[in-house]
Amino acid sequence: MATTSRRDFTRTLLREQCYLCFMRPTDKPLPAGRTAADIRAEHHDYLVGLERSGVLFAAGPFVDETGARHGAGLIILRVRTRAEAETIAFAEPYTKLGLRTMELTPWQRNEGVLNLKLRFADGVLEVDNRTYALKPRE
């Protein structure tokens, strides 16, 4: 069996520059006239926009198997520079309103796996261990 030197191995990695955006709640109260539901909807819309633009790698809350929350959450952005990451991260609605802090850490995705299977005849998309029924746009 052939061995690969460290130098040859690192050359073959498909590196992707990302930024981990750790969100943590603050003690700041909701702004007057704003509801938690309104801000949550703005947050969701913001993330969907990032996803549709291809910038969002992943996002979600810190929740354990019992459903208990541990802080706020994490956003992983696919951007080349810290400046791009900061512009996007600090525009997130909770952060923009001072209801969360945002800490950015650079990260390069080198290894991992994502399994995709699209079954056209069944109208089904399988992503890792999740299955989604697809339907045509009207």
Rosetta constraint file for C-alpha pairs under 8 A:
AtomPair CA 4 CA 8 HARMONIC 6.20 0.50
AtomPair CA 4 CA 9 HARMONIC 6.09 0.50
AtomPair CA 5 CA 9 HARMONIC 6.08 0.50
AtomPair CA 6 CA 10 HARMONIC 6.18 0.50
AtomPair CA 7 CA 11 HARMONIC 6.38 0.50
AtomPair CA 8 CA 12 HARMONIC 6.64 0.50
AtomPair CA 9 CA 13 HARMONIC 6.77 0.50
AtomPair CA 13 CA 110 HARMONIC 5.99 0.50
AtomPair CA 13 CA 111 HARMONIC 7.58 0.50
AtomPair CA 14 CA 109 HARMONIC 7.95 0.50
AtomPair CA 14 CA 110 HARMONIC 5.98 0.50
AtomPair CA 14 CA 111 HARMONIC 7.91 0.50
AtomPair CA 15 CA 108 HARMONIC 6.06 0.50
AtomPair CA 15 CA 109 HARMONIC 5.67 0.50
AtomPair CA 15 CA 110 HARMONIC 4.94 0.50
AtomPair CA 16 CA 78 HARMONIC 7.49 0.50
AtomPair CA 16 CA 108 HARMONIC 5.38 0.50
AtomPair CA 16 CA 109 HARMONIC 5.21 0.50
AtomPair CA 16 CA 110 HARMONIC 6.87 0.50
AtomPair CA 17 CA 78 HARMONIC 6.35 0.50
AtomPair CA 17 CA 79 HARMONIC 6.28 0.50
AtomPair CA 17 CA 80 HARMONIC 5.65 0.50
AtomPair CA 17 CA 106 HARMONIC 7.49 0.50
AtomPair CA 17 CA 107 HARMONIC 6.19 0.50
AtomPair CA 17 CA 108 HARMONIC 4.67 0.50
AtomPair CA 17 CA 109 HARMONIC 6.66 0.50
AtomPair CA 18 CA 76 HARMONIC 6.59 0.50
AtomPair CA 18 CA 77 HARMONIC 5.35 0.50
AtomPair CA 18 CA 78 HARMONIC 4.54 0.50
AtomPair CA 18 CA 79 HARMONIC 5.55 0.50
AtomPair CA 18 CA 80 HARMONIC 6.89 0.50
AtomPair CA 18 CA 106 HARMONIC 6.14 0.50
AtomPair CA 18 CA 107 HARMONIC 5.15 0.50
AtomPair CA 18 CA 108 HARMONIC 5.74 0.50
AtomPair CA 18 CA 109 HARMONIC 7.12 0.50
AtomPair CA 19 CA 76 HARMONIC 5.64 0.50
AtomPair CA 19 CA 77 HARMONIC 5.20 0.50
AtomPair CA 19 CA 78 HARMONIC 6.75 0.50
AtomPair CA 19 CA 79 HARMONIC 7.05 0.50
AtomPair CA 19 CA 82 HARMONIC 7.50 0.50
AtomPair CA 19 CA 85 HARMONIC 6.52 0.50
AtomPair CA 19 CA 104 HARMONIC 6.31 0.50
AtomPair CA 19 CA 105 HARMONIC 5.57 0.50
AtomPair CA 19 CA 106 HARMONIC 4.49 0.50
AtomPair CA 19 CA 107 HARMONIC 5.43 0.50
AtomPair CA 20 CA 74 HARMONIC 6.85 0.50
AtomPair CA 20 CA 75 HARMONIC 6.02 0.50
AtomPair CA 20 CA 76 HARMONIC 4.68 0.50
AtomPair CA 20 CA 77 HARMONIC 6.64 0.50
AtomPair CA 20 CA 103 HARMONIC 7.95 0.50
AtomPair CA 20 CA 104 HARMONIC 5.58 0.50
AtomPair CA 20 CA 105 HARMONIC 5.10 0.50
AtomPair CA 20 CA 106 HARMONIC 6.24 0.50
AtomPair CA 20 CA 107 HARMONIC 6.58 0.50
AtomPair CA 21 CA 74 HARMONIC 5.54 0.50
AtomPair CA 21 CA 75 HARMONIC 4.96 0.50
AtomPair CA 21 CA 76 HARMONIC 6.04 0.50
AtomPair CA 21 CA 77 HARMONIC 7.64 0.50
AtomPair CA 21 CA 89 HARMONIC 6.91 0.50
AtomPair CA 21 CA 102 HARMONIC 6.10 0.50
AtomPair CA 21 CA 103 HARMONIC 5.53 0.50
AtomPair CA 21 CA 104 HARMONIC 4.59 0.50
AtomPair CA 21 CA 105 HARMONIC 6.58 0.50
AtomPair CA 22 CA 73 HARMONIC 6.19 0.50
AtomPair CA 22 CA 74 HARMONIC 4.76 0.50
AtomPair CA 22 CA 75 HARMONIC 6.69 0.50
AtomPair CA 22 CA 101 HARMONIC 7.98 0.50
AtomPair CA 22 CA 102 HARMONIC 5.57 0.50
AtomPair CA 22 CA 103 HARMONIC 5.06 0.50
AtomPair CA 22 CA 104 HARMONIC 6.39 0.50
AtomPair CA 23 CA 71 HARMONIC 7.61 0.50
AtomPair CA 23 CA 72 HARMONIC 5.46 0.50
AtomPair CA 23 CA 73 HARMONIC 5.19 0.50
AtomPair CA 23 CA 74 HARMONIC 5.87 0.50
AtomPair CA 23 CA 75 HARMONIC 7.84 0.50
AtomPair CA 23 CA 95 HARMONIC 7.99 0.50
AtomPair CA 23 CA 100 HARMONIC 6.03 0.50
AtomPair CA 23 CA 101 HARMONIC 5.57 0.50
AtomPair CA 23 CA 102 HARMONIC 4.72 0.50
AtomPair CA 23 CA 103 HARMONIC 6.58 0.50
AtomPair CA 24 CA 71 HARMONIC 5.58 0.50
AtomPair CA 24 CA 72 HARMONIC 4.98 0.50
AtomPair CA 24 CA 73 HARMONIC 6.94 0.50
AtomPair CA 24 CA 100 HARMONIC 5.22 0.50
AtomPair CA 24 CA 101 HARMONIC 5.24 0.50
AtomPair CA 24 CA 102 HARMONIC 6.66 0.50
AtomPair CA 25 CA 71 HARMONIC 6.45 0.50
AtomPair CA 25 CA 72 HARMONIC 5.87 0.50
AtomPair CA 25 CA 99 HARMONIC 6.05 0.50
AtomPair CA 25 CA 100 HARMONIC 4.34 0.50
AtomPair CA 25 CA 101 HARMONIC 6.43 0.50
AtomPair CA 26 CA 98 HARMONIC 7.27 0.50
AtomPair CA 26 CA 99 HARMONIC 5.30 0.50
AtomPair CA 26 CA 100 HARMONIC 5.16 0.50
AtomPair CA 26 CA 101 HARMONIC 6.72 0.50
AtomPair CA 27 CA 99 HARMONIC 7.17 0.50
AtomPair CA 28 CA 98 HARMONIC 6.79 0.50
AtomPair CA 28 CA 99 HARMONIC 5.67 0.50
AtomPair CA 29 CA 99 HARMONIC 7.33 0.50
AtomPair CA 30 CA 34 HARMONIC 6.41 0.50
AtomPair CA 30 CA 35 HARMONIC 7.06 0.50
AtomPair CA 30 CA 36 HARMONIC 7.32 0.50
AtomPair CA 30 CA 99 HARMONIC 7.36 0.50
AtomPair CA 31 CA 97 HARMONIC 7.80 0.50
AtomPair CA 34 CA 38 HARMONIC 6.67 0.50
AtomPair CA 34 CA 39 HARMONIC 7.29 0.50
AtomPair CA 35 CA 39 HARMONIC 6.48 0.50
AtomPair CA 36 CA 40 HARMONIC 6.04 0.50
AtomPair CA 37 CA 41 HARMONIC 6.14 0.50
AtomPair CA 38 CA 42 HARMONIC 6.33 0.50
AtomPair CA 39 CA 43 HARMONIC 6.10 0.50
AtomPair CA 39 CA 93 HARMONIC 6.76 0.50
AtomPair CA 39 CA 94 HARMONIC 6.90 0.50
AtomPair CA 40 CA 44 HARMONIC 6.16 0.50
AtomPair CA 41 CA 45 HARMONIC 6.10 0.50
AtomPair CA 42 CA 46 HARMONIC 6.03 0.50
AtomPair CA 42 CA 93 HARMONIC 6.39 0.50
AtomPair CA 43 CA 47 HARMONIC 6.30 0.50
AtomPair CA 43 CA 92 HARMONIC 6.50 0.50
AtomPair CA 43 CA 93 HARMONIC 5.44 0.50
AtomPair CA 43 CA 94 HARMONIC 6.86 0.50
AtomPair CA 44 CA 48 HARMONIC 6.17 0.50
AtomPair CA 45 CA 49 HARMONIC 6.19 0.50
AtomPair CA 46 CA 50 HARMONIC 6.41 0.50
AtomPair CA 46 CA 92 HARMONIC 6.78 0.50
AtomPair CA 46 CA 93 HARMONIC 7.59 0.50
AtomPair CA 47 CA 51 HARMONIC 6.09 0.50
AtomPair CA 47 CA 56 HARMONIC 7.35 0.50
AtomPair CA 47 CA 59 HARMONIC 7.89 0.50
AtomPair CA 48 CA 52 HARMONIC 6.10 0.50
AtomPair CA 49 CA 53 HARMONIC 6.24 0.50
AtomPair CA 50 CA 54 HARMONIC 6.35 0.50
AtomPair CA 50 CA 55 HARMONIC 5.37 0.50
AtomPair CA 50 CA 56 HARMONIC 5.23 0.50
AtomPair CA 51 CA 55 HARMONIC 5.98 0.50
AtomPair CA 51 CA 56 HARMONIC 4.68 0.50
AtomPair CA 51 CA 57 HARMONIC 7.39 0.50
AtomPair CA 54 CA 78 HARMONIC 7.69 0.50
AtomPair CA 55 CA 77 HARMONIC 5.64 0.50
AtomPair CA 55 CA 78 HARMONIC 4.95 0.50
AtomPair CA 55 CA 79 HARMONIC 6.70 0.50
AtomPair CA 56 CA 75 HARMONIC 7.49 0.50
AtomPair CA 56 CA 76 HARMONIC 6.19 0.50
AtomPair CA 56 CA 77 HARMONIC 4.88 0.50
AtomPair CA 56 CA 78 HARMONIC 6.07 0.50
AtomPair CA 57 CA 75 HARMONIC 7.82 0.50
AtomPair CA 57 CA 76 HARMONIC 5.34 0.50
AtomPair CA 57 CA 77 HARMONIC 5.54 0.50
AtomPair CA 57 CA 78 HARMONIC 5.99 0.50
AtomPair CA 58 CA 75 HARMONIC 6.00 0.50
AtomPair CA 58 CA 76 HARMONIC 5.18 0.50
AtomPair CA 58 CA 77 HARMONIC 7.34 0.50
AtomPair CA 59 CA 73 HARMONIC 7.45 0.50
AtomPair CA 59 CA 74 HARMONIC 5.53 0.50
AtomPair CA 59 CA 75 HARMONIC 4.28 0.50
AtomPair CA 59 CA 76 HARMONIC 6.09 0.50
AtomPair CA 60 CA 73 HARMONIC 5.57 0.50
AtomPair CA 60 CA 74 HARMONIC 5.68 0.50
AtomPair CA 60 CA 75 HARMONIC 6.72 0.50
AtomPair CA 61 CA 69 HARMONIC 7.36 0.50
AtomPair CA 61 CA 71 HARMONIC 7.82 0.50
AtomPair CA 61 CA 72 HARMONIC 5.67 0.50
AtomPair CA 61 CA 73 HARMONIC 3.88 0.50
AtomPair CA 61 CA 74 HARMONIC 6.32 0.50
AtomPair CA 62 CA 69 HARMONIC 5.71 0.50
AtomPair CA 62 CA 70 HARMONIC 5.20 0.50
AtomPair CA 62 CA 71 HARMONIC 6.29 0.50
AtomPair CA 62 CA 72 HARMONIC 6.15 0.50
AtomPair CA 62 CA 73 HARMONIC 5.00 0.50
AtomPair CA 62 CA 74 HARMONIC 7.34 0.50
AtomPair CA 63 CA 67 HARMONIC 5.59 0.50
AtomPair CA 63 CA 68 HARMONIC 5.44 0.50
AtomPair CA 63 CA 69 HARMONIC 4.44 0.50
AtomPair CA 63 CA 70 HARMONIC 5.94 0.50
AtomPair CA 64 CA 68 HARMONIC 5.60 0.50
AtomPair CA 64 CA 69 HARMONIC 6.69 0.50
AtomPair CA 64 CA 70 HARMONIC 7.64 0.50
AtomPair CA 72 CA 100 HARMONIC 7.85 0.50
AtomPair CA 77 CA 85 HARMONIC 6.79 0.50
AtomPair CA 79 CA 84 HARMONIC 6.39 0.50
AtomPair CA 79 CA 85 HARMONIC 6.31 0.50
AtomPair CA 80 CA 84 HARMONIC 7.23 0.50
AtomPair CA 81 CA 85 HARMONIC 6.45 0.50
AtomPair CA 82 CA 86 HARMONIC 6.03 0.50
AtomPair CA 82 CA 106 HARMONIC 7.52 0.50
AtomPair CA 83 CA 87 HARMONIC 6.22 0.50
AtomPair CA 84 CA 88 HARMONIC 6.35 0.50
AtomPair CA 85 CA 89 HARMONIC 5.85 0.50
AtomPair CA 85 CA 104 HARMONIC 7.77 0.50
AtomPair CA 86 CA 90 HARMONIC 5.74 0.50
AtomPair CA 86 CA 104 HARMONIC 7.57 0.50
AtomPair CA 87 CA 91 HARMONIC 6.38 0.50
AtomPair CA 88 CA 92 HARMONIC 6.85 0.50
AtomPair CA 89 CA 95 HARMONIC 7.78 0.50
AtomPair CA 89 CA 102 HARMONIC 7.08 0.50
AtomPair CA 90 CA 95 HARMONIC 5.90 0.50
AtomPair CA 90 CA 96 HARMONIC 5.88 0.50
AtomPair CA 90 CA 102 HARMONIC 7.12 0.50
AtomPair CA 91 CA 95 HARMONIC 6.88 0.50
AtomPair CA 91 CA 96 HARMONIC 5.49 0.50
AtomPair CA 92 CA 96 HARMONIC 5.86 0.50
AtomPair CA 93 CA 97 HARMONIC 6.17 0.50
AtomPair CA 94 CA 98 HARMONIC 6.35 0.50
AtomPair CA 94 CA 99 HARMONIC 5.09 0.50
AtomPair CA 94 CA 100 HARMONIC 5.55 0.50
AtomPair CA 95 CA 99 HARMONIC 5.71 0.50
AtomPair CA 95 CA 100 HARMONIC 4.71 0.50
AtomPair CA 95 CA 101 HARMONIC 5.80 0.50
AtomPair CA 95 CA 102 HARMONIC 6.64 0.50
AtomPair CA 114 CA 127 HARMONIC 7.25 0.50
AtomPair CA 114 CA 128 HARMONIC 6.28 0.50
AtomPair CA 115 CA 126 HARMONIC 7.75 0.50
AtomPair CA 115 CA 127 HARMONIC 5.65 0.50
AtomPair CA 115 CA 128 HARMONIC 4.88 0.50
AtomPair CA 116 CA 125 HARMONIC 7.31 0.50
AtomPair CA 116 CA 126 HARMONIC 5.70 0.50
AtomPair CA 116 CA 127 HARMONIC 4.80 0.50
AtomPair CA 116 CA 128 HARMONIC 6.51 0.50
AtomPair CA 117 CA 125 HARMONIC 5.84 0.50
AtomPair CA 117 CA 126 HARMONIC 5.03 0.50
AtomPair CA 117 CA 127 HARMONIC 6.65 0.50
AtomPair CA 118 CA 123 HARMONIC 7.67 0.50
AtomPair CA 118 CA 124 HARMONIC 6.02 0.50
AtomPair CA 118 CA 125 HARMONIC 4.57 0.50
AtomPair CA 118 CA 126 HARMONIC 6.35 0.50
AtomPair CA 119 CA 123 HARMONIC 5.84 0.50
AtomPair CA 119 CA 124 HARMONIC 5.15 0.50
AtomPair CA 119 CA 125 HARMONIC 6.23 0.50
AtomPair CA 120 CA 124 HARMONIC 6.70 0.50
AtomPair CA 123 CA 133 HARMONIC 5.99 0.50
AtomPair CA 123 CA 134 HARMONIC 4.98 0.50
AtomPair CA 123 CA 135 HARMONIC 6.76 0.50
AtomPair CA 124 CA 131 HARMONIC 6.87 0.50
AtomPair CA 124 CA 132 HARMONIC 5.66 0.50
AtomPair CA 124 CA 133 HARMONIC 4.70 0.50
AtomPair CA 124 CA 134 HARMONIC 5.50 0.50
AtomPair CA 125 CA 131 HARMONIC 5.83 0.50
AtomPair CA 125 CA 132 HARMONIC 5.14 0.50
AtomPair CA 125 CA 133 HARMONIC 6.49 0.50
AtomPair CA 125 CA 134 HARMONIC 6.87 0.50
AtomPair CA 126 CA 130 HARMONIC 5.65 0.50
AtomPair CA 126 CA 131 HARMONIC 4.46 0.50
AtomPair CA 126 CA 132 HARMONIC 6.25 0.50
AtomPair CA 127 CA 131 HARMONIC 6.44 0.50
